[in-house]
Amino acid sequence: MAKKEKDTIQQDQDAPSGVMLNAYPDSIGGKLSDIVSLLERPELKDTFSLFYILPTFFNSDLDRGFSIVDYDLNKALVSEKDLEALHDLGITFKFDLILNHLSVASPQFKDLLEKGDVSEYKHFFVDWNKFWHTHGEMGDDGHIIPKAEFLDKLFMRKPGLPILKVGFPDGTQRPYWNTFYQQVDYSYLAPEDFSGIQGVTREGATAIAAMVNENIESEADLRIMDLDGYAHYRSEILSVVEKKRQYLGQMDLNPKSEKVWAFYEETLKKLKQYGAKIIRLDAFAYLHKEPGECNFFNKPGTWVYLERLKQIAKQYDLTIFPEIHSEYGTRIHEEVAGKGYPIYDFFFPGLVIDALERGTNQHLLAWIREITEKGLQTINMLGCHDGIPVLDLKGAEVDGIFNQGLLNDDQIEVVVDRIIERGGRVKNLYGPDGKKIAYYQVNATFFSALGENEQKLLLARAIQLFMPGIPQVWYLDLFAGKNDYEAADEGGAAGHKEINRTNLSQEEIENGLQQAVVKDQIELIRLRNTSPAFSGRLTVADSDTDTLVLTWHNGLCVATLRADLRDFSFTIEHKQGENTSVMTYE
């Protein structure tokens, strides 16, 4: 039973509001037009005001859209007609600006590969050897190895140095900074590919092709392959092999180049024309790099870049917010919010799981009160295109002082173990030596993470919708999606992410719309999206630890959630003037 209520701050009236759908353009049916058709149905009327469309909306080639070729519409999935239809539904967009990198297939990088040192984009990307030329030693593989004191400060997203070597017109292989994904494939060669090497006979070309293809088949290191009697042609042979090499990669941009900033401005203008209201700055914390400093959230340079981007965004009436994963104990989220930016609430999903698994409001309430007392502007979610964050909940040492996390390490491990027991997959972070240093996130659908308990999912959604900030709804959670183990197993190095990215067919959508757990979520979402109460003030009631009571007030409009965290039953009472409705879920 509620004992008393504590006032908190009012929602920012100028911030984008309403409920946000989150999906890839092809997540439902196969094209964005199929999502439009779904949102036009009477069952979905008034449910969403915003739509975070993931970046396969644009032309891309890797990492499910986050390796951008260009920011033009991906016409295989998206049309201008789709955007007009969504606009007619009153829906505005959130898009990604992939701040740190572009694809090797981007016009800028292709120009660099074609023209080499005379390319106008010579300084558009980060040449690894030039960056480190006075801060390390050249290794046997043709790339500089930074000195230990510099290398130890690098924050890695994958094992090994973050480089991808690319072939230049002069025949050299040059390493470029590649923080995230890469994929390198060698094509099988025919004898005629080697016929241009002076002194090689037809029979010799046939023998060379056979040896090269055998090494490609076995995935051997081609630089040291046994060439039998043709070793004296090694450099010429390798030159042919490299020209046939195909590679994908997300190449880090060099923000010290004014061309990069011109590109950012051009892109923001284009996104506004598509109907954007919010721009998520993906991987922004990796952008500012200095030798001898950490390559993640390097200060003060990161702040300088963010302020410059904010000023550009203002020209187009865009709200930008930086996407960042870091331990709660670092207080980076507070720094970002203190500079006037909204933040992603990566703490919320793990806290909800903790609350529902242990039947206690202790840690969740502490976070809700911190959000409101400190005036943090947030976008929150349960599931998303990535995993469920766990590293974010941890404590951290800052300037010799240890700041507690939202959960302690033992509690975090319980959350992680529970999700893994239910089929989740783990993503790790790595140190400079390639060794695992931490869990990064656990990949699972939120429904599966909750043990595929429909009442738990429904309560989790209700709590989310009563949180301060903008609630973002992953399409698969809306339809109570389960872990897709087949997709995860077949997805290669990043397959863990595919466990929560199942594309839904029209038949699955039709069946889903008949399920109570889907209908009830839609009912809750509609209330959150349309009730004036949620534009007002939130009060949090002191209550027993197994109970959660949240109330939104706005004039004569009041919405109250009363939830039992042990049996997962809850009621929502909504008053608007003289009209009162009570929704009970148990």
Order of alpha helices (4+ residues) and beta strands (2+ residues): beta-beta-alpha-beta-beta-beta-alpha-beta-beta-alpha-alpha-beta-beta-alpha-beta-beta-beta-alpha-alpha-beta-alpha-beta-alpha-beta-alpha-beta-alpha-alpha-beta-beta-beta-beta-alpha-beta-beta-alpha-alpha-beta-alpha-alpha-alpha-alpha-beta-beta-beta-beta-beta
